[in-house]
Amino acid sequence: MVNNKFISTVIEDEVESANLSSYHSIYNIKKKNRVKKWMWGSLVTLIVVLFLPWTQNIRAKGAVTALRQEDRPQELNTVLAGRVIKWYIKEGDFVKKGDTILQIGEVKTDYFDPELLNRTKKQIDAKQIAVEGYSNKAATAVSQMKALEEARNLKLDQLDIKLRQQNLKVISDSIDLAAVLNELAITKRQIDAAKNMLDSGVISLVDFERRKVSYQNAIAKKISAENKFLQAKQELSAIRIEKNGTIQEYTDKISKAQGEQFSSISNMATGEADVAKLQNAYSNYDIRNKLYYITAPQDGQITKARKAGLGEMVKEGDMIVEIVPDKIRYAVELFAEPMDLPLLSKGQKIRFIFDGFPAIVFSGWPAASYGTFGGVIAAVETSVSSNGKFRLLVVEDPNEKQWPRQLRMGGGASGIALLKDVPIGYELWRNINGFPPEYYKPVKGEELKASKEK
């Protein structure tokens, strides 16, 4: 037993003294173990890392767009139905505002007449002359009515004078009749007395007959005065009747002239309505002629031409081409989950990774990231989109480096909304438990300045 141990010891000493590499690689009996040091080092490092700051964030996908609606790609539609006559541009060309893109031809028979505008203008001129004629006729009727009124007033003045004269004549004749009646009464008393005196023989027959003649003359005067008085009253009634007839006559004439005036005014109004209608048609024809040439509404590039060949038909409202404006204030539209919406607000900072631009991103340490671009939330929509998410519009941050000039509409973008700074340990604990990020309210410029001064 002792010999075996001795022999093994001798062999080990000889092997170690022989400096065999295979022996030293297999047998590590005398080497020191460093696992314990590595374990403690890793544990300390992990503890230190757990207390390092971590920026909470929300990730969202989106695409490059324009902040203002007029800067986004827009369809150029035709207002009229027609057929393609001539193309002035091709896809990919850059155009200025007002440049002609396409000419279309008429397809409706109502507008085939090349002299349609001139003929419509002649109709307008003819109608305007007719309106002017009716206006003059109405003015003539007014003048005629004034003349008739003046003539009526003069005639009535004459008749009023005649009425006053005839009234005076009636009064005079009535006075004469009264005098004659008084005279008749006297002669009657005288003839009655003369008759008694004749019967008594006081007077002669000659005296009686003379008084009788006087009585008969008085009767004749009475009849004449009565006739004259009645004739004067009759003439007075005739003058009154004439006055009423004159009023009626001139009223009829004035009413007729007034009717002609109203008829002329009515015809003039109808003519003015026809003129307005023709002028409206003329304006429509004139505007329609200008719509045969489709022009660019703004500067931009022509894309997506929907119609190709000459003579091809287009309908009203059909898309002809699409124009992409060349001067755009870019923005990024992001779509956030409903649960993240309360954490996002206007003015909040966003970091972007644009498709086609390499970047190294450490989402928890934005300062250590490379190739990202800064943005600020400009609008948060309050209605959900068709994809079940809420839309955000983010513009370029003026305090950060500029966005690439090579950006194009529709390019992809990944946004990282920066929230509150927390320890890494807290962030791990939050994610393990499924808690939401800390509510973050962006600090405004004045508040940030005040905090720096403090």
C-alpha positions as a Markdown table, in Angstrom:
| # | Residue | x | y | z |
|---|---|---|---|---|
| 1 | Met | 0.0 | 0.0 | 0.0 |
| 2 | Val | 2.9 | 2.3 | 0.9 |
| 3 | Asn | 4.7 | 1.4 | -2.2 |
| 4 | Asn | 1.8 | 2.4 | -4.4 |
| 5 | Lys | 1.5 | 5.8 | -2.9 |
| 6 | Phe | 5.2 | 6.3 | -3.2 |
| 7 | Ile | 5.2 | 5.2 | -6.8 |
| 8 | Ser | 2.2 | 7.6 | -7.7 |
| 9 | Thr | 4.0 | 10.5 | -6.0 |
| 10 | Val | 7.2 | 9.8 | -8.0 |
| 11 | Ile | 5.2 | 9.6 | -11.2 |
| 12 | Glu | 3.4 | 13.0 | -10.6 |
| 13 | Asp | 6.7 | 14.7 | -9.8 |
| 14 | Glu | 8.3 | 13.4 | -12.9 |
| 15 | Val | 5.2 | 14.5 | -15.0 |
| 16 | Glu | 5.2 | 18.0 | -13.6 |
| 17 | Ser | 8.9 | 18.3 | -14.1 |
| 18 | Ala | 8.5 | 17.2 | -17.7 |
| 19 | Asn | 6.4 | 20.4 | -18.5 |
| 20 | Leu | 3.7 | 18.5 | -20.4 |
| 21 | Ser | 1.0 | 21.0 | -21.7 |
| 22 | Ser | -1.7 | 18.3 | -21.9 |
| 23 | Tyr | -1.2 | 17.6 | -18.2 |
| 24 | His | -1.5 | 21.3 | -17.2 |
| 25 | Ser | -4.6 | 21.8 | -19.3 |
| 26 | Ile | -6.5 | 18.9 | -17.7 |
| 27 | Tyr | -5.5 | 19.0 | -14.1 |
| 28 | Asn | -6.2 | 22.4 | -12.4 |
| 29 | Ile | -5.7 | 21.2 | -8.9 |
| 30 | Lys | -3.5 | 24.1 | -7.8 |
| 31 | Lys | -5.3 | 26.9 | -9.7 |
| 32 | Lys | -7.4 | 29.6 | -7.8 |
| 33 | Asn | -11.2 | 29.9 | -8.6 |
| 34 | Arg | -12.5 | 33.5 | -9.5 |
| 35 | Val | -16.2 | 32.7 | -9.9 |
| 36 | Lys | -17.0 | 34.2 | -6.5 |
| 37 | Lys | -15.4 | 37.5 | -7.5 |
| 38 | Trp | -17.3 | 37.6 | -10.8 |
| 39 | Met | -20.5 | 36.9 | -9.0 |
| 40 | Trp | -20.1 | 39.7 | -6.5 |
| 41 | Gly | -18.9 | 42.1 | -9.2 |
| 42 | Ser | -22.0 | 41.3 | -11.4 |
| 43 | Leu | -24.3 | 41.7 | -8.4 |
| 44 | Val | -22.8 | 45.1 | -7.6 |
| 45 | Thr | -23.0 | 46.2 | -11.2 |
| 46 | Leu | -26.6 | 45.1 | -11.4 |
| 47 | Ile | -27.5 | 47.0 | -8.3 |
| 48 | Val | -25.8 | 50.1 | -9.7 |
| 49 | Val | -27.6 | 49.7 | -13.1 |
| 50 | Leu | -31.0 | 49.4 | -11.3 |
| 51 | Phe | -30.5 | 52.9 | -9.9 |
| 52 | Leu | -29.4 | 54.5 | -13.3 |
| 53 | Pro | -32.0 | 56.9 | -14.8 |
| 54 | Trp | -34.3 | 55.6 | -17.5 |
| 55 | Thr | -36.5 | 57.7 | -19.7 |
| 56 | Gln | -40.0 | 56.2 | -20.0 |
| 57 | Asn | -41.3 | 56.4 | -23.5 |
| 58 | Ile | -44.2 | 55.4 | -25.8 |
| 59 | Arg | -43.5 | 54.0 | -29.3 |
| 60 | Ala | -45.8 | 54.7 | -32.2 |
| 61 | Lys | -45.7 | 54.1 | -36.0 |
| 62 | Gly | -46.6 | 56.7 | -38.5 |
| 63 | Ala | -45.8 | 58.3 | -41.9 |
| 64 | Val | -44.5 | 61.6 | -43.2 |
| 65 | Thr | -47.2 | 64.0 | -44.2 |
| 66 | Ala | -47.8 | 67.8 | -44.3 |
| 67 | Leu | -48.9 | 70.0 | -41.5 |
| 68 | Arg | -51.4 | 72.0 | -43.6 |
| 69 | Gln | -54.0 | 70.5 | -45.8 |
| 70 | Glu | -53.1 | 72.5 | -48.9 |
| 71 | Asp | -49.5 | 71.2 | -48.7 |
| 72 | Arg | -50.6 | 67.6 | -49.0 |
| 73 | Pro | -50.9 | 65.7 | -52.3 |
| 74 | Gln | -54.2 | 66.8 | -54.0 |
| 75 | Glu | -56.2 | 65.5 | -56.8 |
| 76 | Leu | -56.8 | 67.7 | -59.8 |
| 77 | Asn | -60.3 | 67.1 | -61.1 |
| 78 | Thr | -62.1 | 68.3 | -64.2 |
| 79 | Val | -65.3 | 70.3 | -63.7 |
| 80 | Leu | -66.6 | 69.6 | -67.1 |
| 81 | Ala | -67.3 | 66.4 | -69.0 |
| 82 | Gly | -65.3 | 66.3 | -72.2 |
| 83 | Arg | -62.6 | 64.6 | -74.3 |
| 84 | Val | -58.9 | 65.0 | -74.1 |
| 85 | Ile | -57.5 | 67.4 | -76.8 |
| 86 | Lys | -53.9 | 68.0 | -75.7 |
| 87 | Trp | -51.5 | 67.2 | -72.9 |
| 88 | Tyr | -49.1 | 70.0 | -71.9 |
| 89 | Ile | -47.1 | 68.0 | -69.3 |
| 90 | Lys | -46.1 | 64.5 | -68.5 |
| 91 | Glu | -45.8 | 62.6 | -65.2 |
| 92 | Gly | -42.9 | 63.7 | -63.1 |
| 93 | Asp | -42.8 | 67.3 | -64.4 |
| 94 | Phe | -42.7 | 70.2 | -62.0 |
| 95 | Val | -45.2 | 72.9 | -62.7 |
| 96 | Lys | -45.9 | 76.5 | -61.5 |
| 97 | Lys | -49.2 | 77.8 | -60.3 |
| 98 | Gly | -51.4 | 78.6 | -63.4 |
| 99 | Asp | -49.4 | 76.3 | -65.8 |
| 100 | Thr | -51.7 | 74.6 | -68.3 |
| 101 | Ile | -51.9 | 70.8 | -67.8 |
| 102 | Leu | -54.6 | 69.6 | -70.1 |
| 103 | Gln | -57.0 | 70.9 | -72.7 |
| 104 | Ile | -60.4 | 69.2 | -73.1 |
| 105 | Gly | -63.0 | 69.6 | -75.8 |
| 106 | Glu | -66.8 | 69.9 | -75.6 |
| 107 | Val | -69.1 | 66.9 | -75.9 |
| 108 | Lys | -72.5 | 68.5 | -75.2 |
| 109 | Thr | -74.4 | 69.7 | -78.2 |
| 110 | Asp | -75.8 | 72.8 | -76.3 |
| 111 | Tyr | -72.3 | 74.3 | -76.4 |
| 112 | Phe | -71.0 | 73.3 | -79.9 |
| 113 | Asp | -71.7 | 76.8 | -81.4 |
| 114 | Pro | -68.4 | 78.6 | -81.6 |
| 115 | Glu | -70.2 | 82.0 | -81.7 |
| 116 | Leu | -72.3 | 81.2 | -78.6 |
| 117 | Leu | -70.9 | 84.0 | -76.6 |
| 118 | Asn | -71.4 | 86.6 | -79.4 |
| 119 | Arg | -74.9 | 85.5 | -80.0 |
| 120 | Thr | -75.8 | 85.6 | -76.4 |
| 121 | Lys | -74.3 | 89.1 | -76.2 |
| 122 | Lys | -76.5 | 90.2 | -79.0 |
| 123 | Gln | -79.6 | 88.8 | -77.2 |
| 124 | Ile | -78.6 | 90.8 | -74.1 |
| 125 | Asp | -78.2 | 94.0 | -76.1 |
| 126 | Ala | -81.6 | 93.5 | -77.8 |
| 127 | Lys | -83.3 | 92.8 | -74.4 |
| 128 | Gln | -81.6 | 95.9 | -72.9 |
| 129 | Ile | -83.0 | 98.0 | -75.8 |
| 130 | Ala | -86.5 | 96.6 | -75.2 |
| 131 | Val | -86.1 | 97.3 | -71.4 |
| 132 | Glu | -85.1 | 100.9 | -72.2 |
| 133 | Gly | -88.1 | 101.3 | -74.5 |
| 134 | Tyr | -90.4 | 100.1 | -71.8 |
| 135 | Ser | -88.8 | 102.5 | -69.4 |
| 136 | Asn | -89.3 | 105.4 | -71.8 |
| 137 | Lys | -92.9 | 104.3 | -72.3 |
| 138 | Ala | -93.5 | 104.3 | -68.6 |
| 139 | Ala | -91.9 | 107.7 | -68.3 |
| 140 | Thr | -94.2 | 108.9 | -71.1 |
| 141 | Ala | -97.2 | 107.5 | -69.3 |
| 142 | Val | -96.1 | 109.5 | -66.2 |
| 143 | Ser | -95.8 | 112.7 | -68.2 |
| 144 | Gln | -99.2 | 112.0 | -69.8 |
| 145 | Met | -100.8 | 111.5 | -66.3 |
| 146 | Lys | -99.3 | 114.8 | -65.1 |
| 147 | Ala | -100.7 | 116.6 | -68.2 |
| 148 | Leu | -104.1 | 115.0 | -67.7 |
| 149 | Glu | -104.1 | 116.0 | -64.0 |
| 150 | Glu | -103.2 | 119.6 | -64.9 |
| 151 | Ala | -105.9 | 119.7 | -67.6 |
| 152 | Arg | -108.4 | 118.2 | -65.2 |
| 153 | Asn | -107.6 | 120.8 | -62.5 |
| 154 | Leu | -107.9 | 123.6 | -65.0 |
| 155 | Lys | -111.3 | 122.3 | -66.2 |
| 156 | Leu | -112.5 | 121.8 | -62.7 |
| 157 | Asp | -111.4 | 125.4 | -61.8 |
| 158 | Gln | -113.4 | 126.7 | -64.8 |
| 159 | Leu | -116.5 | 124.7 | -63.7 |
| 160 | Asp | -116.1 | 125.9 | -60.2 |
| 161 | Ile | -116.1 | 129.4 | -61.4 |
| 162 | Lys | -119.2 | 128.7 | -63.6 |
| 163 | Leu | -120.9 | 127.1 | -60.5 |
| 164 | Arg | -120.2 | 130.1 | -58.4 |
| 165 | Gln | -121.5 | 132.4 | -61.2 |
| 166 | Gln | -124.6 | 130.2 | -61.7 |
| 167 | Asn | -125.2 | 130.1 | -57.9 |
| 168 | Leu | -125.2 | 133.9 | -57.9 |
| 169 | Lys | -127.5 | 134.0 | -60.9 |
| 170 | Val | -129.9 | 131.6 | -59.1 |
| 171 | Ile | -129.8 | 133.9 | -56.1 |
| 172 | Ser | -130.4 | 136.9 | -58.3 |
| 173 | Asp | -133.3 | 135.2 | -60.1 |
| 174 | Ser | -134.8 | 134.1 | -56.8 |
| 175 | Ile | -134.7 | 137.8 | -55.6 |
| 176 | Asp | -136.3 | 138.9 | -58.9 |
| 177 | Leu | -139.0 | 136.3 | -58.4 |
| 178 | Ala | -139.6 | 137.5 | -54.9 |
| 179 | Ala | -140.0 | 141.1 | -56.1 |
| 180 | Val | -142.4 | 140.0 | -58.8 |
| 181 | Leu | -144.4 | 138.0 | -56.3 |
| 182 | Asn | -144.6 | 141.1 | -54.1 |
| 183 | Glu | -145.7 | 143.1 | -57.1 |
| 184 | Leu | -148.3 | 140.5 | -58.0 |
| 185 | Ala | -149.7 | 140.5 | -54.5 |
| 186 | Ile | -150.0 | 144.3 | -54.6 |
| 187 | Thr | -151.7 | 144.4 | -58.0 |
| 188 | Lys | -154.0 | 141.6 | -56.8 |
| 189 | Arg | -155.1 | 143.7 | -53.8 |
| 190 | Gln | -155.4 | 146.7 | -56.1 |
| 191 | Ile | -157.6 | 144.7 | -58.6 |
| 192 | Asp | -159.8 | 143.4 | -55.8 |
| 193 | Ala | -160.2 | 146.9 | -54.4 |
| 194 | Ala | -160.9 | 148.3 | -57.9 |
| 195 | Lys | -163.5 | 145.7 | -58.5 |
| 196 | Asn | -165.4 | 146.7 | -55.3 |
| 197 | Met | -164.9 | 150.3 | -56.2 |
| 198 | Leu | -166.2 | 149.6 | -59.7 |
| 199 | Asp | -169.3 | 147.9 | -58.3 |
| 200 | Ser | -169.8 | 150.9 | -56.0 |
| 201 | Gly | -169.4 | 153.4 | -58.9 |
| 202 | Val | -166.4 | 155.1 | -57.3 |
| 203 | Ile | -164.1 | 154.5 | -60.3 |
| 204 | Ser | -164.8 | 154.1 | -64.0 |
| 205 | Leu | -164.5 | 151.0 | -66.0 |
| 206 | Val | -161.4 | 152.5 | -67.7 |
| 207 | Asp | -159.6 | 152.7 | -64.4 |
| 208 | Phe | -160.6 | 149.2 | -63.5 |
| 209 | Glu | -159.4 | 147.8 | -66.8 |
| 210 | Arg | -156.1 | 149.7 | -66.5 |
| 211 | Arg | -155.6 | 148.1 | -63.0 |
| 212 | Lys | -156.6 | 144.8 | -64.5 |
| 213 | Val | -154.0 | 145.1 | -67.2 |
| 214 | Ser | -151.4 | 145.9 | -64.5 |
| 215 | Tyr | -152.5 | 142.7 | -62.6 |
| 216 | Gln | -152.2 | 140.6 | -65.7 |
| 217 | Asn | -148.7 | 142.1 | -66.4 |
| 218 | Ala | -147.7 | 141.2 | -62.9 |
| 219 | Ile | -148.9 | 137.6 | -63.5 |
| 220 | Ala | -146.9 | 137.5 | -66.7 |
| 221 | Lys | -143.8 | 138.9 | -64.9 |
| 222 | Lys | -144.3 | 136.2 | -62.2 |
| 223 | Ile | -144.4 | 133.4 | -64.8 |
| 224 | Ser | -141.3 | 134.9 | -66.6 |
| 225 | Ala | -139.4 | 135.2 | -63.3 |
| 226 | Glu | -140.3 | 131.7 | -62.3 |
| 227 | Asn | -139.2 | 130.4 | -65.7 |
| 228 | Lys | -136.0 | 132.3 | -65.4 |
| 229 | Phe | -135.4 | 131.1 | -61.9 |
| 230 | Leu | -136.1 | 127.4 | -62.8 |
| 231 | Gln | -133.9 | 127.8 | -65.9 |
| 232 | Ala | -131.0 | 129.1 | -63.7 |
| 233 | Lys | -131.4 | 126.2 | -61.3 |
| 234 | Gln | -131.4 | 123.8 | -64.3 |
| 235 | Glu | -128.2 | 125.3 | -65.6 |
| 236 | Leu | -126.7 | 125.0 | -62.1 |
| 237 | Ser | -127.5 | 121.3 | -62.1 |
| 238 | Ala | -126.1 | 121.0 | -65.6 |
| 239 | Ile | -122.8 | 122.6 | -64.5 |
| 240 | Arg | -122.6 | 120.2 | -61.6 |
| 241 | Ile | -123.3 | 117.2 | -63.8 |
| 242 | Glu | -120.7 | 118.5 | -66.2 |
| 243 | Lys | -118.2 | 118.8 | -63.4 |
| 244 | Asn | -118.9 | 115.2 | -62.3 |
| 245 | Gly | -118.6 | 114.1 | -65.9 |
| 246 | Thr | -115.3 | 116.0 | -66.2 |
| 247 | Ile | -113.9 | 114.2 | -63.1 |
| 248 | Gln | -115.1 | 110.9 | -64.4 |
| 249 | Glu | -113.6 | 111.5 | -67.9 |
| 250 | Tyr | -110.2 | 112.6 | -66.6 |
| 251 | Thr | -110.2 | 109.8 | -64.0 |
| 252 | Asp | -110.7 | 107.3 | -66.8 |
| 253 | Lys | -107.9 | 108.9 | -68.9 |
| 254 | Ile | -105.5 | 109.0 | -66.0 |
| 255 | Ser | -106.3 | 105.4 | -65.0 |
| 256 | Lys | -105.7 | 104.3 | -68.6 |
| 257 | Ala | -102.4 | 106.2 | -68.6 |
| 258 | Gln | -101.5 | 104.7 | -65.2 |
| 259 | Gly | -102.4 | 101.2 | -66.5 |
| 260 | Glu | -100.1 | 101.8 | -69.5 |
| 261 | Gln | -97.4 | 102.8 | -67.0 |
| 262 | Phe | -97.8 | 99.7 | -64.9 |
| 263 | Ser | -97.9 | 97.5 | -68.0 |
| 264 | Ser | -94.6 | 99.2 | -69.2 |
| 265 | Ile | -93.1 | 98.7 | -65.7 |
| 266 | Ser | -94.2 | 95.0 | -65.7 |
| 267 | Asn | -92.7 | 94.5 | -69.2 |
| 268 | Met | -89.6 | 96.3 | -68.1 |
| 269 | Ala | -89.2 | 94.1 | -65.1 |
| 270 | Thr | -89.7 | 91.0 | -67.2 |
| 271 | Gly | -87.1 | 92.3 | -69.7 |
| 272 | Glu | -84.7 | 93.0 | -66.8 |
| 273 | Ala | -85.2 | 89.5 | -65.6 |
| 274 | Asp | -84.5 | 88.2 | -69.1 |
| 275 | Val | -81.4 | 90.3 | -69.3 |
| 276 | Ala | -80.2 | 89.0 | -65.9 |
| 277 | Lys | -80.9 | 85.5 | -67.1 |
| 278 | Leu | -79.0 | 86.0 | -70.3 |
| 279 | Gln | -76.1 | 87.7 | -68.5 |
| 280 | Asn | -76.0 | 84.7 | -66.1 |
| 281 | Ala | -75.9 | 82.4 | -69.1 |
| 282 | Tyr | -73.2 | 84.6 | -70.8 |
| 283 | Ser | -71.1 | 84.4 | -67.6 |
| 284 | Asn | -71.5 | 80.7 | -67.4 |
| 285 | Tyr | -70.5 | 80.3 | -71.1 |
| 286 | Asp | -67.5 | 82.5 | -70.6 |
| 287 | Ile | -66.4 | 80.6 | -67.5 |
| 288 | Arg | -67.1 | 77.3 | -69.2 |
| 289 | Asn | -64.8 | 78.3 | -72.1 |
| 290 | Lys | -62.0 | 79.0 | -69.5 |
| 291 | Leu | -62.6 | 75.6 | -67.9 |
| 292 | Tyr | -61.6 | 73.8 | -71.1 |
| 293 | Tyr | -58.0 | 74.4 | -70.0 |
| 294 | Ile | -57.1 | 72.7 | -66.7 |
| 295 | Thr | -54.4 | 74.6 | -64.9 |
| 296 | Ala | -52.2 | 73.9 | -61.8 |
| 297 | Pro | -53.6 | 75.3 | -58.6 |
| 298 | Gln | -50.2 | 75.5 | -57.0 |
| 299 | Asp | -46.5 | 74.7 | -57.5 |
| 300 | Gly | -45.7 | 71.1 | -57.4 |
| 301 | Gln | -44.9 | 67.8 | -59.2 |
| 302 | Ile | -47.4 | 66.0 | -61.4 |
| 303 | Thr | -48.0 | 62.4 | -60.5 |
| 304 | Lys | -50.6 | 59.7 | -61.1 |
| 305 | Ala | -52.1 | 60.7 | -64.4 |
| 306 | Arg | -55.3 | 58.8 | -64.7 |
| 307 | Lys | -56.1 | 59.6 | -68.4 |
| 308 | Ala | -53.7 | 58.8 | -71.1 |
| 309 | Gly | -54.6 | 59.0 | -74.8 |
| 310 | Leu | -55.9 | 61.8 | -76.9 |
| 311 | Gly | -59.7 | 61.8 | -77.4 |
| 312 | Glu | -60.3 | 59.8 | -74.2 |
| 313 | Met | -63.5 | 60.8 | -72.5 |
| 314 | Val | -63.6 | 62.3 | -69.0 |
| 315 | Lys | -66.6 | 62.7 | -66.8 |
| 316 | Glu | -67.4 | 65.6 | -64.5 |
| 317 | Gly | -65.4 | 65.3 | -61.3 |
| 318 | Asp | -62.9 | 62.7 | -62.7 |
| 319 | Met | -59.4 | 62.9 | -61.4 |
| 320 | Ile | -56.9 | 63.9 | -64.1 |
| 321 | Val | -53.6 | 64.0 | -62.2 |
| 322 | Glu | -52.3 | 64.4 | -58.7 |
| 323 | Ile | -50.1 | 67.3 | -57.6 |
| 324 | Val | -47.5 | 67.0 | -54.9 |
| 325 | Pro | -46.6 | 70.5 | -53.6 |
| 326 | Asp | -42.9 | 71.2 | -53.6 |
| 327 | Lys | -42.8 | 73.7 | -50.7 |
| 328 | Ile | -44.1 | 71.7 | -47.8 |
| 329 | Arg | -43.8 | 72.1 | -44.0 |
| 330 | Tyr | -43.5 | 68.4 | -43.2 |
| 331 | Ala | -45.1 | 66.8 | -40.2 |
| 332 | Val | -45.4 | 63.2 | -39.0 |
| 333 | Glu | -48.8 | 61.6 | -38.3 |
| 334 | Leu | -48.5 | 59.0 | -35.6 |
| 335 | Phe | -51.2 | 56.7 | -34.3 |
| 336 | Ala | -51.2 | 56.1 | -30.5 |
| 337 | Glu | -53.0 | 53.4 | -28.5 |
| 338 | Pro | -56.0 | 54.6 | -26.5 |
| 339 | Met | -54.4 | 53.6 | -23.3 |
| 340 | Asp | -51.4 | 55.9 | -24.1 |
| 341 | Leu | -53.5 | 58.9 | -25.1 |
| 342 | Pro | -53.7 | 60.5 | -21.6 |
| 343 | Leu | -49.9 | 60.6 | -21.5 |
| 344 | Leu | -49.6 | 62.6 | -24.7 |
| 345 | Ser | -50.3 | 66.3 | -25.0 |
| 346 | Lys | -49.6 | 69.3 | -27.2 |
| 347 | Gly | -46.0 | 70.5 | -27.0 |
| 348 | Gln | -44.6 | 67.2 | -25.9 |
| 349 | Lys | -41.2 | 66.1 | -27.2 |
| 350 | Ile | -40.9 | 63.2 | -29.7 |
| 351 | Arg | -37.9 | 61.5 | -31.1 |
| 352 | Phe | -38.1 | 60.1 | -34.7 |
| 353 | Ile | -36.4 | 57.4 | -36.7 |
| 354 | Phe | -37.1 | 58.0 | -40.4 |
| 355 | Asp | -37.1 | 55.1 | -42.9 |
| 356 | Gly | -33.9 | 55.2 | -45.0 |
| 357 | Phe | -31.9 | 57.1 | -42.4 |
| 358 | Pro | -29.7 | 54.9 | -40.2 |
| 359 | Ala | -29.9 | 55.3 | -36.5 |
| 360 | Ile | -28.6 | 53.8 | -33.2 |
| 361 | Val | -31.4 | 54.0 | -30.7 |
| 362 | Phe | -31.3 | 53.6 | -26.9 |
| 363 | Ser | -34.9 | 54.3 | -26.1 |
| 364 | Gly | -34.3 | 54.8 | -22.4 |
| 365 | Trp | -31.3 | 57.1 | -23.0 |
| 366 | Pro | -32.3 | 59.5 | -25.8 |
| 367 | Ala | -29.1 | 61.5 | -25.3 |
| 368 | Ala | -27.0 | 58.4 | -26.1 |
| 369 | Ser | -29.0 | 57.7 | -29.3 |
| 370 | Tyr | -27.6 | 58.6 | -32.7 |
| 371 | Gly | -29.4 | 59.4 | -35.9 |
| 372 | Thr | -32.8 | 60.4 | -34.4 |
| 373 | Phe | -34.6 | 63.6 | -35.0 |
| 374 | Gly | -36.6 | 65.8 | -32.7 |
| 375 | Gly | -40.2 | 66.8 | -33.0 |
| 376 | Val | -43.0 | 68.5 | -31.0 |
| 377 | Ile | -46.7 | 67.4 | -30.9 |
| 378 | Ala | -48.7 | 70.0 | -32.7 |
| 379 | Ala | -52.2 | 68.4 | -32.5 |
| 380 | Val | -53.9 | 65.5 | -30.8 |
| 381 | Glu | -57.1 | 64.4 | -32.3 |
| 382 | Thr | -60.0 | 63.7 | -29.9 |
| 383 | Ser | -61.8 | 61.3 | -32.2 |
| 384 | Val | -60.6 | 57.7 | -32.9 |
| 385 | Ser | -59.4 | 56.8 | -36.4 |
| 386 | Ser | -60.6 | 53.9 | -38.5 |
| 387 | Asn | -57.7 | 51.8 | -37.2 |
| 388 | Gly | -58.9 | 52.2 | -33.6 |
| 389 | Lys | -56.1 | 54.5 | -32.6 |
| 390 | Phe | -55.8 | 58.2 | -32.0 |
| 391 | Arg | -53.9 | 60.4 | -34.6 |
| 392 | Leu | -51.2 | 62.8 | -33.6 |
| 393 | Leu | -49.5 | 65.5 | -35.8 |
| 394 | Val | -45.9 | 66.1 | -34.9 |
| 395 | Val | -43.8 | 69.0 | -36.4 |
| 396 | Glu | -40.1 | 69.7 | -36.5 |
| 397 | Asp | -38.6 | 70.8 | -33.2 |
| 398 | Pro | -36.9 | 74.2 | -33.9 |
| 399 | Asn | -34.4 | 73.7 | -31.1 |
| 400 | Glu | -33.2 | 70.4 | -32.6 |
| 401 | Lys | -31.3 | 69.7 | -35.8 |
| 402 | Gln | -33.3 | 70.0 | -39.0 |
| 403 | Trp | -35.2 | 67.1 | -40.5 |
| 404 | Pro | -33.7 | 65.6 | -43.6 |
| 405 | Arg | -34.4 | 67.5 | -46.8 |
| 406 | Gln | -34.8 | 64.1 | -48.6 |
| 407 | Leu | -38.0 | 63.3 | -46.7 |
| 408 | Arg | -41.0 | 62.5 | -49.0 |
| 409 | Met | -44.7 | 62.3 | -48.4 |
| 410 | Gly | -45.7 | 58.9 | -47.2 |
| 411 | Gly | -42.3 | 57.8 | -45.9 |
| 412 | Gly | -42.4 | 55.7 | -42.8 |
| 413 | Ala | -41.4 | 57.1 | -39.4 |
| 414 | Ser | -41.2 | 55.5 | -35.9 |
| 415 | Gly | -41.9 | 57.9 | -33.0 |
| 416 | Ile | -40.7 | 57.7 | -29.4 |
| 417 | Ala | -42.6 | 59.9 | -27.0 |
| 418 | Leu | -40.3 | 60.8 | -24.1 |
| 419 | Leu | -41.9 | 60.7 | -20.7 |
| 420 | Lys | -40.7 | 60.9 | -17.1 |
| 421 | Asp | -37.2 | 59.9 | -16.0 |
| 422 | Val | -37.3 | 57.0 | -13.5 |
| 423 | Pro | -34.7 | 54.5 | -12.2 |
| 424 | Ile | -34.2 | 51.3 | -14.3 |
| 425 | Gly | -35.3 | 49.2 | -11.3 |
| 426 | Tyr | -38.6 | 51.0 | -11.1 |
| 427 | Glu | -39.2 | 50.6 | -14.9 |
| 428 | Leu | -38.5 | 46.9 | -14.7 |
| 429 | Trp | -40.9 | 46.6 | -11.7 |
| 430 | Arg | -43.5 | 48.6 | -13.6 |
| 431 | Asn | -43.3 | 46.4 | -16.7 |
| 432 | Ile | -43.4 | 43.2 | -14.7 |
| 433 | Asn | -46.6 | 44.3 | -13.0 |
| 434 | Gly | -48.1 | 45.8 | -16.1 |
| 435 | Phe | -48.5 | 49.3 | -14.7 |
| 436 | Pro | -48.8 | 52.3 | -17.1 |
| 437 | Pro | -46.0 | 54.9 | -17.4 |
| 438 | Glu | -45.9 | 57.9 | -15.0 |
| 439 | Tyr | -48.3 | 60.7 | -16.1 |
| 440 | Tyr | -46.1 | 63.3 | -17.7 |
| 441 | Lys | -47.0 | 67.0 | -18.3 |
| 442 | Pro | -44.5 | 68.8 | -20.5 |
| 443 | Val | -42.8 | 71.8 | -18.9 |
| 444 | Lys | -43.6 | 75.1 | -20.6 |
| 445 | Gly | -40.9 | 77.5 | -21.7 |
| 446 | Glu | -41.5 | 80.0 | -18.9 |
| 447 | Glu | -41.6 | 77.4 | -16.2 |
| 448 | Leu | -38.4 | 75.8 | -17.5 |
| 449 | Lys | -36.7 | 79.1 | -17.5 |
| 450 | Ala | -37.8 | 79.9 | -13.9 |
| 451 | Ser | -36.6 | 76.4 | -12.7 |
| 452 | Lys | -33.2 | 77.0 | -14.3 |
| 453 | Glu | -32.9 | 80.4 | -12.6 |
| 454 | Lys | -33.7 | 78.8 | -9.2 |
